[in-house]
């Protein structure tokens, strides 16, 4: 099967950075709009996935606001139902990424 014809489940992983499952209540804002409540469900140094009831247009520039951090500029790369994949304009510093993941990784009870 050609790579372009493969679906998301069978396509090989092509991410630039490892990602971590997280559970972070946060907000995003697009230019000229109010803040939207979202959940960050995974995070890497180069991007993140969010879940929200709000519709966000792929290609939009957004600012992610994680509690305790300044706004982080990103571009929405894709959307599927209530999930959106986003790429940071500037990758997170490794120490910032490690700190956020340590505080926000779901517990394994």
C-alpha positions as CSV (number, residue, x, y, z in Angstrom):
1,X,0.0,0.0,0.0
2,X,1.3,3.5,-0.8
3,X,2.1,5.7,2.2
4,X,-0.4,8.3,1.1
5,X,-3.1,5.6,1.1
6,X,-2.4,4.3,4.5
7,X,-4.8,5.3,7.3
8,X,-3.6,6.7,10.7
9,X,-3.5,3.3,12.3
10,X,-1.2,1.7,9.7
11,X,1.0,4.7,8.8
12,X,4.5,4.6,10.3
13,X,5.3,7.1,13.1
14,X,7.0,10.2,11.6
15,X,7.2,12.5,14.6
16,X,10.3,14.6,15.2
17,X,10.1,14.2,19.0
18,X,8.9,11.6,21.4
19,X,5.5,12.3,22.9
20,X,4.1,11.7,26.4
21,X,0.5,11.1,27.5
22,X,-0.6,13.9,29.8
23,X,-3.8,15.3,31.4
24,X,-3.6,19.1,31.4
25,X,-6.6,21.4,31.7
26,X,-5.5,24.4,29.7
27,X,-6.8,27.1,27.3
28,X,-6.2,28.1,23.7
29,X,-6.8,31.4,22.1
30,X,-7.0,32.4,18.4
31,X,-6.5,36.0,17.2
32,X,-9.7,37.9,17.8
33,X,-11.4,35.2,19.9
34,X,-12.0,34.5,23.6
35,X,-10.1,31.8,25.4
36,X,-11.4,28.2,24.9
37,X,-11.2,25.5,27.5
38,X,-9.3,22.4,26.3
39,X,-7.6,19.3,27.6
40,X,-4.0,18.6,26.4
41,X,-3.9,14.8,26.0
42,X,-0.3,14.4,24.7
43,X,2.7,16.6,24.5
44,X,6.1,16.5,22.9
45,X,8.8,19.2,22.5
46,X,7.5,20.0,19.1
47,X,3.7,19.7,19.5
48,X,0.7,18.5,21.3
49,X,-2.8,17.0,20.9
50,X,-5.9,18.6,22.5
51,X,-9.5,17.5,23.1
52,X,-12.2,20.1,23.0
53,X,-15.9,20.6,22.2
54,X,-15.0,23.8,20.3
55,X,-14.3,23.7,16.5
56,X,-10.9,24.9,15.5
57,X,-9.8,25.3,11.9
58,X,-6.7,23.3,10.7
59,X,-4.1,25.9,9.7
60,X,-5.2,28.3,12.4
61,X,-2.5,30.0,14.6
62,X,-3.3,29.5,18.3
63,X,-1.7,30.3,21.7
64,X,-1.7,27.5,24.2
65,X,-1.9,28.6,27.8
66,X,-0.8,25.9,30.3
67,X,-1.1,27.0,33.9
68,X,2.2,28.5,35.1
69,X,3.6,29.1,31.6
70,X,3.5,32.0,29.2
71,X,1.4,31.5,26.1
72,X,2.9,29.1,23.5
73,X,2.3,29.9,19.8
74,X,1.3,26.9,17.7
75,X,-0.3,25.9,14.4
76,X,-3.3,23.5,14.2
77,X,-2.1,20.8,11.8
78,X,-5.2,18.5,11.8
79,X,-8.6,18.0,13.4
80,X,-10.6,14.8,13.9
81,X,-13.9,15.0,15.8
82,X,-13.0,16.6,19.1
83,X,-9.2,16.1,18.7
84,X,-6.7,18.4,17.2
85,X,-3.0,18.0,16.6
86,X,-0.8,21.1,16.8
87,X,2.8,22.0,16.2
88,X,4.7,24.6,18.3
89,X,6.2,27.5,16.4
90,X,9.2,27.1,18.6
91,X,9.9,23.8,20.3
92,X,9.7,23.6,24.0
93,X,13.0,23.7,25.9
94,X,13.9,20.2,27.2
95,X,13.8,21.3,30.8
96,X,10.3,23.0,30.4
97,X,9.0,19.8,28.6
98,X,10.3,17.6,31.4
99,X,8.8,19.8,34.1
100,X,5.4,19.9,32.5
101,X,5.3,16.2,31.8
102,X,6.4,15.4,35.4
103,X,3.5,17.5,36.8
104,X,0.9,16.4,34.3
105,X,1.4,12.7,33.5
106,X,-1.7,10.7,34.4
107,X,-1.3,8.5,37.5
108,X,-1.0,4.8,36.9
109,X,-3.2,3.4,39.8
